[in-house]
Amino acid sequence: MENNTQEKIQDQQFDFVFYTILFLYCFLFVFKYFEETMFELAGGSGCFGILGCDIGFFGYDGVVHFFGGLVEAVGIVWIIHKYPQYNIFKKTFFKSALIVVGLVSLITILWESQEYIADFFEGSTLHSFVYLGAPAQSGLSDTMGDIILGFLGSVMGVGIIGYIDKQIFSRIHTREEELSGK
């Protein structure tokens, strides 16, 4: 009984962390993409004036990609935790962490590929509101920075998951076995 109560507390902690990180990421996203409206009265771009934004390795773009990797990592584990019948993890934390980081890296690479393809066929797309006429991919440093920061965010996400509950992956396997009747 006590073990079941502890698992429920850990589940609630995990839910809280996931929703908190998701909220923070949404706030960053809204701040970035609606900055022109939010700071119009202040006489300029709030993102550039306050945070030193740029399109490249550092700045606001880097923060968004780092938090994106973190949200994706925690989100993947959260979804599998909620729906254990779709389990893709191993029982050990390290192997499962590698799977999560690999999936987030794949998502990041696919996102950057989509930005490149959109630029190639359509011209400026994603960052055109910042630099009119500029392509979304300003160069190799932007792409590599986005991929590296997404990777580092996923490592941080896995670290947070491990800090909260190192046994989460074995519990997912137990729940999967219970659901399948093994």
C-alpha positions in Angstrom: 0.0 0.0 0.0 2.8 2.4 0.9 4.6 1.6 -2.3 1.5 2.4 -4.3 1.1 5.7 -2.5 4.7 6.6 -3.2 4.3 5.8 -6.9 1.2 8.1 -7.0 3.2 10.9 -5.4 6.1 10.4 -7.9 3.5 10.4 -10.8 2.1 13.7 -9.5 5.6 15.2 -9.2 6.4 14.1 -12.7 3.1 15.6 -14.0 3.9 18.9 -12.2 7.4 19.1 -13.7 6.1 18.3 -17.2 3.4 20.9 -17.1 5.7 23.5 -15.5 8.3 23.0 -18.2 5.7 23.1 -20.9 4.2 26.3 -19.5 7.7 28.0 -19.4 8.4 26.9 -23.0 5.0 28.2 -24.2 5.7 31.5 -22.4 9.1 31.7 -24.2 7.4 30.9 -27.5 4.7 33.5 -27.1 7.2 36.1 -26.0 9.3 35.5 -29.0 6.6 35.4 -31.7 4.4 38.2 -30.4 7.2 40.5 -29.3 6.4 43.1 -32.0 2.9 43.5 -30.6 3.9 43.4 -27.0 6.7 45.9 -27.2 5.4 48.2 -30.0 4.7 51.0 -27.5 8.2 50.7 -26.0 9.6 51.8 -29.4 11.3 48.7 -30.6 11.8 45.0 -30.4 11.5 43.8 -26.8 13.4 40.6 -27.6 16.4 42.3 -29.1 16.4 45.1 -26.5 15.9 43.0 -23.4 17.4 39.6 -24.1 20.0 40.3 -26.8 18.3 38.0 -29.3 20.0 36.9 -32.4 19.8 34.2 -35.0 22.9 32.1 -34.3 24.3 30.0 -31.5 23.6 32.2 -28.6 20.7 34.5 -27.6 17.0 33.9 -27.4 17.0 31.5 -30.3 19.4 29.3 -28.4 17.3 29.5 -25.2 14.2 28.4 -27.2 16.0 25.4 -28.7 17.5 24.4 -25.4 14.0 24.5 -23.7 12.6 22.8 -26.8 14.9 19.8 -26.3 14.0 19.7 -22.6 10.3 19.8 -23.2 10.5 17.1 -25.9 12.5 14.8 -23.6 10.2 15.2 -20.6 7.2 15.1 -23.0 8.2 11.8 -24.6 8.7 10.1 -21.2 5.4 11.7 -19.9 3.4 10.3 -22.9 4.9 6.8 -22.6 4.3 7.0 -18.8 0.6 7.8 -19.4 0.3 5.2 -22.2 2.6 2.3 -21.3 1.1 0.1 -24.0 3.3 2.1 -26.4 6.4 1.6 -24.4 9.7 1.9 -26.4 12.0 2.1 -23.4 14.2 -0.5 -21.7 14.1 -1.3 -18.0 17.3 0.4 -17.2 17.6 4.1 -16.8 20.7 4.6 -18.9 19.5 2.7 -22.0 16.1 4.4 -21.8 17.8 7.8 -21.4 19.8 7.1 -24.6 16.6 6.3 -26.4 15.0 9.6 -25.3 18.1 11.7 -26.2 18.2 10.0 -29.6 14.6 10.7 -30.3 14.9 14.3 -29.4 18.0 14.6 -31.5 16.1 13.1 -34.4 13.3 15.5 -33.9 15.7 18.4 -33.8 17.5 17.3 -37.0 14.1 16.9 -38.8 13.1 20.4 -37.6 16.3 21.9 -38.9 15.9 20.0 -42.2 12.4 21.4 -42.5 13.7 24.9 -42.0 16.3 24.4 -44.7 13.8 22.9 -47.2 11.3 25.7 -46.5 14.0 28.3 -47.2 15.2 26.5 -50.3 11.8 26.3 -51.9 10.0 29.4 -50.4 12.7 31.9 -49.6 12.6 33.5 -46.2 10.1 31.9 -43.8 10.6 31.4 -40.1 12.8 34.3 -39.2 11.5 36.7 -41.8 9.7 38.8 -39.2 13.0 39.6 -37.6 15.1 40.2 -40.7 12.9 40.9 -43.7 14.2 38.9 -46.7 16.6 36.8 -44.6 16.5 33.0 -44.8 15.4 31.1 -41.8 18.8 29.4 -41.7 21.4 32.2 -41.5 24.2 29.8 -41.7 25.9 26.6 -40.4 26.5 28.1 -37.0 22.8 28.7 -36.5 21.9 25.1 -37.6 24.6 23.5 -35.5 23.9 25.7 -32.5 20.2 24.7 -32.7 21.0 21.0 -32.9 23.6 21.2 -30.1 21.3 23.2 -27.8 18.4 20.8 -28.5 20.7 17.9 -27.6 21.8 19.6 -24.4 18.2 20.4 -23.5 17.3 16.7 -23.9 20.2 15.7 -21.6 19.0 18.2 -19.0 15.4 16.8 -19.4 16.6 13.2 -18.8 18.6 14.5 -15.8 15.5 16.1 -14.3 13.6 12.8 -14.9 16.3 10.8 -13.2 16.4 13.2 -10.3 12.7 13.0 -9.8 12.3 9.2 -10.3 15.2 7.0 -11.4 12.9 4.0 -11.5 10.3 5.5 -13.9 11.3 3.3 -16.8 11.1 0.0 -14.8 7.7 1.2 -13.5 6.5 1.8 -17.1 7.5 -1.8 -17.9 5.6 -3.0 -14.9 2.5 -1.0 -16.0 2.8 -2.3 -19.5 3.0 -5.9 -18.3 -0.1 -5.3 -16.1 -2.0 -3.9 -19.1 -1.0 -6.8 -21.4 -1.8 -9.4 -18.7 1.7 -10.9 -18.5 
